[in-house]
Amino acid sequence: MHPHPLLILVIAIAVVFVLIIRFRINAFLALIIAALTVGTLSPKVAWGDVVPEVTAAFGNVCGNNSGSGGIAIVIAMAAIIGQCLMESGAADKIVRVFVRALGERRAAWSLLISGYVLSVPVFFDTVFYLLVPLARAMRVRTGGNYLLFVMAICAGGAVTHTMVPPTPGPLAMADRLHIDLGVMILVGALIGVPMSLTGMAFCAWSNRRLDIPLRETPGLTLTELEQLAAQDESKLPGFVWSMTPIVLPVLLITANTLAGALQLDPGILGVMRYLGNPNLALLLSAGIALVILARQKGYTLAQLARAVEGSLASAGLIILITAAGGAFGALLVKAEVGATLGAMAQEFGMPLLTLGFLLAALLKIAQGSSTVAMITVSGIMAPLFGAASPGYHPVYLACAIGCGSLVGSWMNDSGFWVYKQMAGLTEVEALRTWTPLLVVLGGAGYLVTEVVSRLLPLI
């Protein structure tokens, strides 16, 4: 007798938690073992196919993640950019300008706004990689509130990643639910504002409750960070040059998206697809960041090579963990955990917005990817919405699904590991900060969606 898909899910979750938290097994090994466990227990995967399925899913995450072109090159390039921003003093320059413009008490708001805007065209993992050096520099500059700075990036970036096209999840939902892209962008962005504001309140509360210090992470040591923070500002790179490695990939990726949406001339579109590919955009930015570091520090090519090697060492671990989490999620999908959860939820006859929200949350918990949850659930809900005629625009169903896809982020989510590794937190600290923050964001967004769908049905 084969185990039920939900029992397989429970066993897999237990395996991950026990191996990582109880036995302190490396997350990469724990997630691979969990993926093998799922494949072995599921009747949907032949025993001879278990290992090939895990390795294929692992490679797919590195090479082709939901249409984004894969995470391996993006993470590697973003790690180089982050290292160069810190070591050259460019991150500290940006922080000084932000703090001067907004005031020290509102420094975290600059990270919130930056994350909210940058995650519209760029994957959240990449945005966090780009902004976390600024959070570390802010902590050194201001002397406190490190957790607030780090979580503020997430409160902004995670929202637009799941609510506003052209990120793949919202884009796919708009297509499946036949929503005009402009309506999806406008409504998603508007509902996202109170979500981020609520998240920011939770960030401030968590910062007061938890005293998490600035720890050593791969890259610059704390002593080197403090030395950079003490430098005279005239010795730091210019603000425009400092911002270029962050802004350039955003502009290129956004231009590529707009060129496709406007259906420009094929020649122009081909050029924009080339330059706006996330891998190439980050590669160009990494080159600029290396030039800034070389000019600022007078580094030789050998010294630049050492800086690159150090950043790639930290990126390699995150790539491995992220891909292992993707393989774990893919095997859960193969075991039909998501399909089983969807069928059970529909049997209860829930209201459509509630059903979409809960189903997306369950799928997120099961397989780890918000994008996969949004694409899958919108496909399930589209015929139900058409048959029900609920009296409000389908954009609200898309928003409810997007909010649900935030809830339940844990160790099979790549965002969890990027947040944990780059911020220098333990697994338990990440579970106490990242996981509840996304629950707050998703829950607040769902409530706002329910209210707005009644006050402004748009039909």
C-alpha positions, -999 to 999 in steps of 0.1 A, spaced: 0 0 0 14 34 -10 15 63 14 -10 92 8 6 123 -8 -1 144 23 17 118 44 46 120 21 46 158 25 46 155 63 74 130 63 95 152 39 90 183 61 100 163 92 131 150 74 142 186 66 136 200 100 152 171 119 183 170 97 189 207 98 178 218 133 184 187 153 214 171 137 229 203 122 233 187 88 242 211 60 211 224 43 222 213 9 225 177 20 193 178 40 173 191 10 187 165 -13 180 137 12 144 150 15 140 151 -23 152 115 -25 129 105 3 99 120 -15 108 102 -47 113 69 -29 80 70 -11 58 83 -40 42 57 -63 43 83 -91 81 79 -94 97 46 -103 126 37 -80 150 37 -110 139 72 -118 143 88 -84 179 99 -86 176 110 -123 145 131 -114 163 148 -85 194 156 -106 173 169 -135 153 191 -112 185 204 -96 199 213 -130 166 230 -141 167 254 -111 203 263 -120 197 266 -157 160 276 -162 140 289 -133 104 297 -143 116 316 -174 141 337 -156 171 320 -172 183 302 -141 197 313 -108 233 302 -111 248 330 -132 225 357 -117 235 348 -81 272 346 -90 272 380 -107 251 396 -80 276 383 -54 305 400 -73 285 432 -75 277 431 -37 314 424 -28 326 453 -50 300 477 -37 311 470 -1 349 469 -7 350 500 -29 329 520 -4 301 525 -30 276 509 -7 286 532 21 283 562 -3 247 552 -12 239 548 25 252 582 34 232 599 7 200 580 17 204 588 53 211 624 46 181 627 23 156 609 46 171 613 80 187 586 101 154 576 117 139 568 83 169 550 68 150 517 66 123 533 45 148 538 17 154 501 16 117 493 17 110 516 -12 140 503 -32 130 467 -27 94 475 -37 104 492 -69 133 470 -80 114 437 -75 88 447 -102 112 439 -131 138 419 -112 136 386 -93 134 391 -55 165 369 -49 186 392 -72 171 424 -55 180 411 -21 215 403 -32 219 438 -46 205 456 -15 218 436 14 253 452 12 235 485 17 217 472 48 251 460 62 266 494 55 236 512 71 241 491 102 277 501 105 269 537 97 240 540 122 252 516 149 219 495 152 187 482 137 203 456 115 173 433 115 151 462 106 172 471 76 174 435 63 137 428 68 127 461 52 141 449 19 119 419 21 88 438 31 91 458 -2 106 433 -26 86 402 -17 53 421 -23 58 433 -58 75 400 -68 42 383 -62 17 411 -71 30 431 -100 39 420 -136 62 416 -153 76 391 -128 66 357 -141 40 347 -115 17 378 -118 22 377 -156 11 341 -158 -19 348 -136 -30 377 -158 -28 355 -188 -47 325 -173 -75 347 -158 -77 369 -189 -68 401 -170 -56 432 -189 -19 437 -180 -24 474 -171 -52 465 -147 -31 438 -131 -1 462 -127 -23 490 -112 -44 469 -88 -15 447 -78 7 478 -70 -20 496 -51 -29 466 -29 8 460 -24 12 494 -7 -7 486 25 9 451 24 44 467 26 33 492 52 19 464 74 51 445 68 72 474 79 53 477 112 61 440 118 97 446 109 100 473 135 83 451 161 107 422 153 137 445 155 127 456 190 120 420 201 151 403 186 186 415 191 204 400 161 240 414 156 258 421 124 278 389 119 306 379 97 294 368 63 315 357 32 331 389 19 343 418 39 350 414 77 333 435 102 366 453 109 369 462 72 333 474 72 339 497 101 371 511 85 351 519 53 324 536 74 350 558 91 364 571 57 360 607 47 332 609 22 354 627 -3 374 595 -6 344 574 -16 331 568 -52 306 593 -66 269 586 -60 260 581 -97 288 556 -102 279 539 -69 243 535 -80 251 523 -116 257 486 -108 223 485 -91 203 506 -115 217 493 -148 203 457 -146 169 471 -135 168 495 -165 180 468 -190 155 441 -178 126 466 -177 134 479 -212 134 443 -224 100 437 -208 86 469 -223 100 462 -257 81 428 -257 49 443 -244 49 471 -271 58 447 -299 86 468 -312 105 462 -345 120 427 -345 155 441 -348 151 463 -318 134 436 -299 163 412 -306 188 437 -292 167 444 -261 163 406 -255 200 403 -257 209 432 -234 179 427 -211 186 391 -203 191 390 -165 223 370 -169 239 395 -193 225 425 -174 241 414 -142 273 405 -160 276 440 -174 269 455 -139 295 432 -124 320 445 -149 312 481 -139 314 472 -102 349 457 -108 360 489 -126 348 510 -97 367 488 -72 399 488 -93 398 526 -97 389 533 -60 415 509 -45 441 509 -72 438 471 -75 458 451 -99 442 423 -120 455 398 -95 439 417 -65 406 419 -84 408 382 -91 410 375 -53 379 397 -47 360 378 -74 371 344 -60 359 354 -25 325 365 -37 320 334 -59 328 311 -29 298 325 -10 276 324 -41 284 288 -48 270 276 -15 237 296 -20 234 282 -56 238 246 -43 212 252 -15 187 270 -37 189 243 -64 185 215 -38 154 233 -25 141 234 -61 147 197 -65 129 190 -33 99 211 -45 99 195 -79 97 160 -64 68 171 -42 50 182 -74 59 149 -91 43 131 -61 11 150 -68 10 167 -34 -2 200 -50 -30 182 -70 -42 165 -39 -43 197 -19 -62 214 -47 -89 187 -49 -94 187 -11 -97 225 -9 -124 226 -36 -145 200 -18 -151 224 11 -170 249 -12 -150 280 0 -155 315 -14 -133 319 -45 -109 345 -30 -105 324 2 -100 292 -19 -74 309 -41 -55 323 -11 -55 291 9 -47 268 -21 -17 290 -31 -5 290 5 -7 252 7 11 248 -26 38 273 -14 43 252 17 45 220 -3 69 230 -30 86 263 -21 81 284 -52 57 314 -52 58 314 -90 49 278 -93 21 283 -68 7 313 -87 8 295 -121 -7 263 -108 -35 278 -87 -45 304 -113 -49 275 -138 -71 256 -113 -92 287 -104 -98 301 -139 -127 277 -149 -142 280 -114 -142 318 -116 -158 317 -151 -186 294 -139 -193 312 -106 -196 349 -119 -189 362 -84 -196 399 -91 -160 413 -90 -131 416 -115 -108 385 -118 -78 408 -109 -89 404 -72 -87 366 -75 -52 370 -90 -42 393 -60 -56 368 -35 -36 340 -51 -5 362 -51 -10 369 -14 -14 332 -6 18 324 -25 37 344 1 25 324 31 44 294 43 79 302 31 104 279 48 134 257 40 123 246 5 121 282 -7 151 298 -24 143 332 -9 146 317 26 181 306 20 192 338 2 179 358 31 194 336 57 229 332 41 234 368 30 220 384 62 242 361 83 213 346 103 208 311 117 181 288 104 160 294 136 164 332 133 153 331 97 123 310 106 114 336 134 118 366 111 114 358 73 87 332 76 63 352 99 70 384 79 57 368 47 26 355 66 19 391 77 24 404 41 2 377 26 -25 380 53 -27 418 51 -29 416 13 -57 391 14 -78 412 38 -72 443 17 -82 424 -15 -114 412 2 -124 447 12 -115 464 -21 -132 437 -42 -165 447 -24 -160 485 -25 -146 487 -60 -156 455 -79 -145 470 -113 -173 454 -133 
